[in-house]
Every structure is written in structure tokens, then in C-alpha cells.
Amino acid sequence: MHSIAVAGHICLDVTPLLADKARIDPGALIEVGPLSISLGGAVANTGTALTNLGIKTVPYGTVGDDELGRLLLAKLSQEGFRDPHLAVSKKLATSYSLVVEHSGTDRTFWHHTGANAEFDGASVIPAGHGLLHVGYPPLLPGLLENTGAPLRELFERARAERVTTSLDLAVVDPQSAVGKLDWGSIYSSVFPFSDIVTPSVDDLTSALRIEEPYSPQLVQRLADQLIDHGVAVAVISAGEHGLYLKTASAERLRSAGKVLEPLADLWADRSLTIAPLAVAHPVTTTGTGDASTAGLLYGLCAGATPEQALSLSVACSAAVMDGKGITIDNVLRHDATLASVLDNQQ
């Protein structure tokens, strides 16, 4: 099985268990529940999922020289990361997200980018891995200078080593500094070097300033644009509407590094939609998108079919949503047909 380098955004998620009527009310004392502190961001979420599924995963990112940074490193060790490559900023604090999650509603994030602002990809060593995954460039301003030149250069270095490249996006806050960037130009610059791209509909519409409600036609149009920009495998998530897969030609896939080259004929020119799995008692939606990406990447590394890889993606999301987390046993509890894929470790 190929090893995977997971690079980019990393933080701690600070999540208070809120009472249903919790609110911001100056001068008031609002009773809330206990606090949990967990690893967050694409590096930790996707990396932990891949590690729990049995793939050797090496994290790359930047933390601050502070208590939160030391806690983050300790939690990485607890999750089984034996060789994290994290730079330590002397100027910026460790990134964190305050996750406000009311029962029955979507989450709100209060986020501090912190040391992630210094991550520019220069310290990432793609050589020796089968795949390089970069997560959340909208939260990594160091990757976005000169129309995404640092990110493009990182992927070019990976390509030179025949390492398959993977990119996950994030929602762009239109009121932030990165919200004023020309994301159309950034994506046009980076996507030709991105073999796999796994955004949500909201990631793309917020960046490209598309004010259009969800429809299958919108998702298909966005996927077609990704392929037209040079992406080999595009998987767009649309929440309760599931995942949509679109792939490029066999010729494009054969140029997409060690992971995709042997799958070129099996994965070429495919278009596929899969619904999410129902979870009877959902506990959280935090990290479900990263889990979905991890399932896809595992499936590709295991030589799965498109159908199997998407099934693993939605099963990984369900395993996070039910609160039990990603383990092989819990994923198989959601979809026992994936046993042949998850047993395919070499």
C-alpha cells in the first residue's frame, strides 16, 4: 500500500457541548456542557482517518510555539503519527477553531488561522510517497501568493517524483482577505497539476462567487469545469445529496502518478453519483468531509473501483457522524461489502 503525505491546514477543534438555548448575551451567565479539545483541520482529520484505516501517513504543517502547539503534537502522537513534520512558528499562535454545534443544525466555526499562515509547502518532501494530499488552501495564505504559485510549485515537485497529487478545498469567507483574491485565476493555475480534487459545492460556489442554489445540474457543471481545467478525478460533495464523481480520459489518468496510473483504464471517463448513508443517531458532522476524502484516497491506493471508492467515502463519513469514529470495524458496520477493499493492504 502506498504511503501518503498529508499537508496544509492543521488546528485544534475546541467544542463546548452547548445547551439548546446557549447564546451570546453580554453580561449574562449561560450554562453549557463539558468542553472537548480534538485535532482538527485537513491534516489531522484526513490523516487520522487514513492512519486508522492502516495507511502510513506523514503529516506536514505549522504550529505555534505555545501550549496549544504542544497539546496538538501530543495528540498527534496519541493518534499514532510517529513522524510528524511540523514546523514551529516563533511569531504566530497555534491555529484553533471554536466549534459551535447545536443539535439539529449545522456547525458554526470561529476560526483563528494562526501559524497556518506561514505554511507555504516548501518543507514538504513528496519523494517516497505514493500520494500527496493538501488540504484547505483558503486557510493557508502562504500557498496563495502570486495566483497560487507556491501550491503549484509544490505539486510540480510532486509530479517530478511521480507522486499523485490531491487537493481538498474549503469555504471562502467573502469578507476575509482571501475572499478578495481571484479564485478563478488561482484554480486555473493549480488545477492542471491537481490529479484529485475533492471540494464541496459550497467550497466552489463561495470561491467563484456563484449565487445559485444546489441542483444536480450545478454539481455536474462544476465537475465538468474541474475536468476541463485539467483535474483527473473530481469528487464533489453536496451534503445530504451525496457525492458526484467525474473523471478524465485514460491518457490524463496515466499521467497522474503512481496511484492513478495503474487505474487509468478502470477509472477513465466515469460519471457517478452516490447517496450518503443514513445514520440513525448522528452525533457530529465535524470532520465528515475530510473522512470522505480519506475514504476515496484509501480506495484509490487499494486499487478499488470507482463504485467501491465512493462507497468507502460515504461509509467513512457515516463512521464519523455516528460518534464512534473511523476504525475498520466501524466502517464495515456501515457497509460490510467493503471488506474486500479494506483487506487489500500490502
C-alpha positions in Angstrom: 0.0 0.0 0.0 1.3 3.5 -0.9 2.2 5.9 1.9 0.5 9.3 1.9 1.9 12.7 2.8 -0.9 14.9 4.2 -0.1 18.6 4.2 -1.6 22.0 4.9 -4.1 23.2 7.5 -3.9 21.8 11.0 -5.5 23.1 14.2 -7.3 22.1 17.4 -11.1 22.0 17.5 -12.4 23.3 20.7 -16.0 22.2 21.1 -18.3 23.1 24.0 -21.4 20.9 24.4 -24.0 23.7 24.3 -27.4 23.8 25.8 -30.1 24.3 23.2 -30.6 27.9 24.4 -26.9 28.9 24.6 -26.3 32.3 23.0 -24.2 35.4 23.1 -25.8 37.7 25.7 -23.5 40.4 27.1 -23.4 40.3 30.9 -25.3 37.0 31.2 -24.1 33.7 32.5 -25.0 30.9 30.1 -24.8 27.3 31.3 -23.1 25.0 28.8 -21.8 21.5 28.9 -18.3 20.0 29.0 -15.5 21.0 26.6 -13.7 18.7 24.2 -10.4 19.5 22.5 -9.5 17.4 19.5 -7.3 17.5 16.4 -8.8 19.4 13.5 -8.1 20.6 10.0 -7.5 18.6 6.9 -4.1 17.3 8.0 -5.4 15.9 11.3 -8.8 14.8 10.1 -7.9 13.2 6.8 -4.5 11.9 8.2 -6.1 10.3 11.3 -8.7 8.6 9.1 -6.1 7.2 6.8 -3.9 6.1 9.7 -6.8 4.3 11.3 -7.5 2.5 8.0 -4.0 1.2 8.0 -2.1 3.6 5.6 1.2 5.0 6.7 0.6 8.8 6.8 3.1 11.6 7.3 1.6 15.0 8.4 3.1 18.3 7.3 2.1 21.7 8.7 2.9 24.6 11.0 2.1 25.2 14.7 2.9 27.9 17.2 5.5 27.8 20.0 2.8 27.7 22.7 0.7 25.4 24.9 -1.8 24.6 22.1 1.1 23.6 19.8 2.5 21.3 22.4 -1.0 19.8 23.0 -1.5 19.4 19.3 1.8 17.5 19.0 0.9 15.3 21.9 -2.5 14.4 20.4 -0.8 13.6 17.0 1.4 11.1 18.9 -1.7 9.6 20.6 -3.3 9.1 17.2 -0.4 7.0 16.0 1.6 9.6 14.0 5.2 8.5 14.6 7.0 11.0 12.3 5.1 14.3 12.1 6.9 17.0 10.1 5.5 20.2 11.8 7.4 23.5 11.6 7.1 25.7 14.7 6.4 29.4 14.2 8.1 31.8 16.5 5.7 34.6 15.7 2.2 33.1 15.3 0.0 31.2 17.7 -1.3 27.7 17.0 -4.5 27.6 15.0 -7.8 26.7 16.6 -11.4 26.5 15.8 -14.2 27.1 18.3 -16.9 24.7 17.0 -20.4 25.8 17.9 -22.7 22.9 17.3 -26.4 22.9 18.2 -28.4 19.7 18.0 -30.2 19.5 14.7 -28.4 22.4 13.0 -25.1 22.7 11.1 -22.0 23.9 12.8 -20.6 27.4 13.2 -16.8 27.9 13.3 -15.0 30.7 15.0 -11.5 30.2 13.5 -8.0 31.5 14.1 -5.7 30.8 11.2 -2.6 31.4 13.3 0.6 29.6 12.3 -1.1 28.1 9.3 -0.4 31.5 7.6 3.3 30.6 7.4 2.8 27.3 5.7 4.0 27.6 2.1 4.7 23.9 1.2 8.5 24.4 1.0 9.2 21.9 3.8 7.0 19.1 2.3 9.0 16.2 0.9 6.8 14.4 -1.6 9.5 11.8 -2.7 9.0 8.4 -1.3 5.2 8.7 -1.1 2.6 7.4 -3.5 0.3 10.4 -2.9 0.5 14.0 -1.6 -2.7 15.4 -0.2 -3.0 19.2 0.5 -6.0 20.5 2.5 -7.7 23.9 2.8 -5.7 26.4 0.7 -8.3 29.2 1.5 -7.0 28.9 5.1 -3.3 28.8 4.0 -2.5 32.3 2.7 1.2 31.3 2.2 0.1 29.0 -0.6 -1.8 31.7 -2.4 0.7 34.3 -3.3 1.2 35.1 -7.0 -2.0 33.3 -8.0 -1.2 30.2 -6.0 2.4 29.8 -7.2 3.7 28.1 -4.0 0.9 25.5 -4.2 1.5 24.9 -7.9 5.3 24.6 -7.3 4.7 22.0 -4.5 2.5 20.0 -6.9 5.1 20.3 -9.7 7.8 18.9 -7.3 5.5 16.0 -6.5 4.8 15.4 -10.2 8.5 15.2 -10.8 8.7 12.3 -8.4 5.6 10.6 -10.0 3.7 11.3 -6.8 -0.1 11.6 -7.3 -1.4 15.0 -6.1 -4.7 15.5 -4.2 -6.3 18.8 -3.2 -9.2 19.5 -0.8 -10.7 23.0 -0.7 -12.6 25.0 1.9 -15.3 27.6 2.0 -14.0 31.0 1.2 -15.2 33.8 3.5 -16.1 36.7 1.2 -15.3 39.2 3.9 -11.8 37.9 4.6 -8.6 38.9 2.8 -8.5 35.7 0.8 -12.1 36.3 -0.2 -10.9 39.2 -2.2 -8.5 37.0 -4.2 -9.2 36.0 -7.8 -10.0 32.4 -7.1 -10.8 31.7 -10.7 -7.2 32.5 -11.6 -5.8 30.6 -8.7 -7.8 27.4 -9.6 -6.8 27.8 -13.3 -3.2 27.9 -12.2 -3.3 25.0 -9.8 -5.9 22.5 -11.2 -3.8 21.4 -14.1 -1.3 20.0 -11.5 -4.0 18.6 -9.3 -4.7 14.9 -10.0 -7.5 14.5 -7.5 -9.8 17.4 -6.2 -12.4 16.8 -3.5 -14.3 20.0 -2.8 -17.8 20.6 -1.6 -20.4 22.5 -3.6 -20.1 25.4 -1.1 -16.3 25.4 -1.4 -16.5 26.1 -5.1 -19.5 28.4 -5.2 -18.2 30.6 -2.4 -14.8 31.0 -4.1 -16.2 31.6 -7.5 -19.0 33.8 -6.3 -21.7 31.6 -7.8 -25.1 32.5 -6.3 -27.1 29.6 -7.3 -28.9 27.0 -5.1 -28.0 23.4 -5.2 -29.1 21.3 -8.2 -27.7 18.2 -9.8 -27.1 20.3 -12.9 -24.9 22.8 -10.9 -22.8 20.0 -9.5 -22.3 18.4 -12.9 -21.4 21.7 -14.4 -18.8 22.4 -11.6 -17.3 18.9 -12.1 -17.1 19.4 -15.8 -15.2 22.7 -15.1 -12.7 20.9 -12.9 -12.0 18.2 -15.6 -11.7 21.0 -18.2 -9.1 22.7 -16.1 -7.0 19.5 -16.1 -8.1 17.6 -13.0 -8.0 13.8 -13.4 -10.5 12.8 -10.7 -13.1 15.2 -9.3 -15.4 14.3 -6.4 -17.8 17.0 -5.3 -19.7 16.6 -2.0 -23.2 18.0 -1.6 -24.2 17.1 1.9 -27.5 15.2 2.0 -27.4 15.0 -1.8 -24.3 12.7 -1.7 -21.1 12.6 -3.8 -20.7 13.2 -7.5 -17.7 11.7 -9.3 -16.3 12.8 -12.7 -13.1 11.5 -14.2 -10.9 12.5 -17.2 -9.6 10.4 -20.0 -7.3 7.3 -19.6 -4.5 9.4 -21.1 -4.8 12.0 -18.4 -5.0 9.4 -15.6 -1.9 7.7 -16.9 0.0 11.0 -16.3 -1.3 11.2 -12.7 1.4 9.5 -10.8 1.9 6.2 -9.0 -1.6 5.8 -7.6 -3.7 6.7 -10.6 -1.6 5.4 -13.5 -2.4 1.7 -12.9 -6.1 2.6 -12.6 -6.3 4.6 -15.8 -8.5 2.2 -17.8 -10.7 1.3 -14.8 -11.4 4.9 -13.8 -11.4 6.8 -17.1 -14.4 8.7 -18.4 -16.6 7.9 -15.5 -19.6 9.8 -14.1 -21.2 8.5 -10.9 -23.4 9.7 -8.0 -23.8 8.0 -4.6 -26.2 9.0 -1.8 -24.9 9.3 1.8 -25.6 6.5 4.3 -28.3 7.1 6.8 -27.1 7.4 10.4 -29.8 6.7 12.9 -28.4 8.9 15.7 -26.0 11.4 14.3 -23.6 12.8 16.9 -21.5 15.3 14.8 -20.8 16.5 11.3 -17.4 17.9 12.1 -14.7 16.1 10.0 -17.2 14.2 7.8 -15.9 15.8 4.6 -12.3 15.0 5.5 -13.3 11.5 6.3 -15.0 11.2 2.9 -11.8 12.3 1.2 -9.8 9.8 3.2 -12.1 7.0 2.1 -11.6 8.0 -1.5 -7.8 8.2 -1.2 -7.7 4.8 0.6 -9.8 3.3 -2.2 -7.5 4.6 -4.9 -4.4 3.4 -3.1 -6.1 0.0 -2.7 -6.9 -0.3 -6.4 -10.7 -0.1 -5.8 -13.3 0.5 -8.5 -15.0 3.9 -8.6 -18.1 2.4 -7.1 -16.1 0.8 -4.2 -14.1 4.0 -3.5 -17.3 6.2 -3.3 -18.9 3.6 -1.1 -15.9 3.7 1.2 -16.1 7.5 1.2 -19.7 7.7 2.4 -19.1 4.9 4.9 -16.2 6.8 6.4 -18.4 9.9 6.7 -21.1 7.8 8.5 -18.5 6.4 10.9 -17.5 9.9 12.0 -21.1 11.1 12.1 -22.2 8.3 14.5 -19.6 9.4 17.0 -17.7 6.2 17.1 -15.0 7.3 14.7 -13.2 5.7 11.8 -12.0 2.2 12.5 -12.1 -0.7 10.1 -14.8 -2.4 12.2 -17.0 0.7 12.4 -16.7 1.4 8.7 -17.7 -2.3 7.9 -20.6 -1.9 10.3 -21.9 0.7 7.9 -21.1 -1.2 4.8 -20.0 -4.8 5.1 -19.4 -5.1 1.3 -16.2 -3.1 1.7 -14.4 -5.9 3.5 -12.6 -6.9 0.2 -11.3 -3.3 -0.2 -10.2 -2.8 3.4 -8.5 -6.2 3.4 -6.4 -5.2 0.4 -3.4 -4.0 2.4 0.0 -5.0 1.1 
